[in-house]
Amino acid sequence: MEPVVYGQSTRPPRGDYARAAADYTCPQNTAYSAAEHDRYRRLYQRQSALVQAFACAAFIEALPCLGAQERIPDLQQINERLYPATRWELVAVPGLIPELPFFRLLARRKFPVTDWIRSPGEFDYIVEPDIFHDLFGHVPLLFDPVFADYVQRYGQGGLKAWELGACELLSRLYWYTIEFGLIRQGNGLRAYGAGILSSAGELPYAVQSPQPQRLPLQLARAMRTRYRIDSYQPTYFVIDSFRQLFNMTAADFTPIYEQLRGLPAWATDERVADT
């Protein structure tokens, strides 16, 4: 098995892919050192203090479901709470995995979690997802029934996009919703994307900074917008509710793919007056 790269980055991903099965899953490597457990604890402590002011309500409510904060959790222990809640399960992977096995896992309500943790030098920022990003950023919202259904629907749509040669377009939707989505609530703008929620720097930036543009989510606009995996996002897309997000993905994307096929992609920071 070989690692993959998504988005635009100058750094290749890492991970021991020799451990991976045909579907890229592997047993969780639980032989973490005391220093690695402490790194997870410090990351969790820092980020859990920030999310109270910047995360969506559903995330804050579900965060305790991750369990112990002082050490890297066993994925199976989280599954004991997650599966009864939304019928999702966590599976370990060695790092980023190719699109097709990724879609297949999501379509089966299995969420892939990288089982290694970042190095001390990456404490503040890491390019590729590690176990802290995947657990802290993604898993709490898998306890929300509507959002959990959206993630499965995304996986099912990904299988179709693979057949239609439209994975790049659909990957941008994943990036701008599941990874870097914003939601408008009664108490203002809040983050629900895992890439924002797991980043100490990007969380306040995404919600409060005047620098990025924030656009109402439009499928074609998001699918046509490039993204970077090694810097803060210049553009975010905003939804009003998870139900809105779920309903937007009920339609067949084939006409959108046909509309966008052959059109140039927009840069991550491009400002388009009329889409």
Secondary structure as UniProt FT lines:
FT   HELIX           17..19
FT   TURN            22..23
FT   HELIX           34..54
FT   HELIX           57..62
FT   HELIX           63..66
FT   HELIX           75..86
FT   STRAND          89..93
FT   HELIX           99..107
FT   TURN            108..109
FT   STRAND          110..114
FT   HELIX           120..122
FT   HELIX           131..132
FT   HELIX           133..138
FT   HELIX           139..143
FT   HELIX           145..164
FT   HELIX           167..174
FT   HELIX           175..179
FT   STRAND          182..185
FT   TURN            186..187
FT   STRAND          188..191
FT   HELIX           194..197
FT   TURN            200..201
FT   HELIX           202..208
FT   STRAND          213..216
FT   HELIX           219..223
FT   STRAND          235..239
FT   HELIX           242..248
FT   HELIX           254..260
FT   TURN            261..262
FT   TURN            268..269
//
